[in-house]
Amino acid sequence: MDSSADDGKKNNTKQTSSLPEECLNIVILCMAFVYKAMNGLGTLATIWATVVLLGGFSTLIKQQDFWYVTVIAFVQSIGILGGYEDPAHQLFIRAPEALKKDKNAANWERQTSWWRRRTNPQPQRQPGGDTTRITTRRRITKKEWDKPQEEGWTIYQIRTLLRMATFVALWMAQVTAVGVCMVLSVMRIRKQDYVDPQYLDHDDHRNIKRSLNIFYGLVLAQGIIFSCLFLNPFVFRLRKRTQHKYKLFGPSGSNIVIRYKNHNYLEFITGNVRSTLNMDLITFAKNLVVSGSVDDQLVGIRAMDRILRSVEYSSLALVRLRASLDADALGKLVNMLGLTRVADDEDARGHAARVVLKLTPDILVSSSPQILYVISSSLLNTSHKKMSNMDVDLVWFGLRILDKLLDNPDNCKHVKDDGGDLLSKIIDLTNRCGHGSTSSTISDSWIEQEIIPLLQKEDDIPPAFIQKIDQEIVVGMSLKILSKLVSAPGEAGIFLRRETAKNFNFLTNTGMILEHIEAKRVMSCLAVDAALRKKIGIMFPEVIKKLKDSLFSKAPYVNITKVAAKLLLLEYTTSEQLNQIQSFIKENHKLEDQSFSVPVSVFIEELDPDQLFPPWMQNVLQTLDLEDLVSAPRVNHSQAAAEALMLLTTGCEDNVVAFLQEINEEDLKKIVMMLFSEDREKEKRRKLAHWEGHNLEPKTLRTLTKIFCAGGEEHTRSILAKLLQNLRAYSGPKMFDQHLLVINEALPEVFKGIIDKVATLEDTSSTNENLAQVKDGRSIKEGKILESFLGLAVQICRSQNADDFAKALDGANLRPDTFVQKLKKILELFKSPTTDFPSIRRSTLELMTWMVANNSSYREVLLQCGVYEQLHEVAKTARTLESFMLFHGGVHVLEHDEDPDELGLSRVLSLATELQEQLHCSPNFHERSRCYREHESTISVLIA
């Protein structure tokens, strides 16, 4: 099995190592060599006719041969049989391709080209012969096709008729010319009656026969070669193969391949071999796009789009296109997104949007400053009142381009320069979808009761349902873009966050916060600003309530945008897969204990693309532009909600009060239990074991295993610990004492967590002197958890006394010196600060300082463990970023609305100095510190 898979990969790599037109180029080059031979024969025949026959024997040859030679020489001179080096003689190659134009075919191609969905509902067959329910949808109703045919002759029809007549005339002229030349040559060669019998012995007639035989032989050879070139089956077959591989169907597809062949043929003839041999079809199409002809631009952009959508060759073609693009060509491609000159411009815009989407990762707004304006004004056209009246596909591609564009943080800052117009368009798109009402969200009951039964009956998804799914995806994409904008660093991020806060009402939508994880991420980014987080807590307390509800979501891993994308793919799936989903739904409802149930949306999200449709239908993903959506990483609503709540409650007691008012003690205990992964892992294993006891298909069970065995809980634990840290910092009226007691009781477990994480990091650091420089994700995750546990321990200790602290150590089976040794180890491991855990040394020093301040005997323990000497190293390596408690998306989060420039060098420096002064107060410090340094690993001190 593995061997066959490897062979398949090798074959696939071999197939995509070269483009299909490369073979066509080689054959065209061979044709050019043959043409050179043919043209040489024609040139020689013309010279022979004019110099030898019509010059030397013009009065001696027969009248018949005179006129034959004259006609042939005339045909040779006008370029019908060669002479293509001269642009004036290229008429017979360039004219036919220019005259091909069909209005009906153009209308058909316009409606079946770049649209994500199109009509043609015909069942297709698998390679094995079984009919699979494959349907295709159309985004718009039929328009051009339903119009009655116009009566009479229109100007366009007359022009089309003239084009066809001219095309046929040119074609017939070539066929007639070569036929006449060959027939005349054969006739004369066969008869050989060039000289009358009475002149055979005359000296002046002696060479006429040989001269005419040479001439007619040259002409006949030229005609044979021309016929072979004219009817060459290899070029025709390779041209059709190239069209098929790239799916260049329709008139424009045939047109561009013919033009590509003719262009390369003429270039080879003129001697431009090297660059032409390396030419590829997508580069040729790009050259048409940047030309000044409107028709050429449309043909070129259509071909580029279809080539980049070919599953087999898209990657290699994209590499070739990037290599051939310069700044000017890229600018012209971007400008095509805003074309509004003629009727075909919407078609050109659609194809251009698909092409620019592929190129977006390479685009810098600084080098193409017009792109944001073009997207905002042309693609994201939200001027209509209802989403259904908008050009949904153009909006779709506009959002996709913008999403990829903003992956580069440098591009985000340029959004500020447009005055907030683009930002308002994005916010407007989230509002226009009417999200939040019970009729517009994609619910599990809607999927079970409407979508699956409908597809099992082999019906198409109705347009209203398609619109509903599309709206859900548009909302998700808009929120994802918005989250990137508001997380921008620097002044641009501040401006975008405050502009977004002016239109904050859209985020108070109940359904949006609960269903879309990106809405929670937007909330987190807004909460970075101290003034905004306070505004949210005061003006929109319902936001905190909904975030709290999301903490305990039954389906925390559902990405509703990804589910919506896979619902679109279900229309292309097989009946077997639909029956599998329906079987799972039935088993799900049969469960006596519904705590073991799995929402159908979760199940559909985990289906792999190869489960939704067969491999030979992979081009569906390209057509519907769903590759990125269906391959999106797993999300965690609980984690996103915890992060938003953590940021909202940082340094804002009003938000802490609002959260404590919404949560009861039992739910708070659940949050505390989430800090410790053992219970959560046991629960997952228990649910999986329960499902394994049912009679399920192997594919279904494999999907459920993926659901229950998902990892990635470490970051959630660190965020929840920081949230509890913010809650425990509450110092207001004692109305929440019972809530805070729940947090206090977790201190022994927090101590255990600190010890375990330090032990893990000690093993990791055995080959790394400075753990802060370790780049692997595992060490970063462990460091984040350790930082959050230390911060939580500090906040709990501040509300307790030395006796409570000692009891917590006993509860964790720890001795004070062991605990201090681990704290000192943290200071050794994290010598260089990092934004992943900026407050890890700060929290460690705060905890040590608290211990010394509340029990003076702990001074001896710290001295014994060598903490004093380590403080010198901490003071030398202190950095300003350690003055911040946390960073979110690269942006520092202030606890209060303060100027970061006024924070000074580092609070770590002041803490280290303060702790050193405390240790100086130890009796006989100067005499005993030297002894401590020599015996720190062997001395034990009893705590009174």
Summary of the structure (lengths in Angstrom):
residues: 944
radius of gyration: 38.8
end to end distance: 69.2
largest distance: 147.1
contacts: 2988
relative contact order: 0.05
helix: 71%
strand: 1%
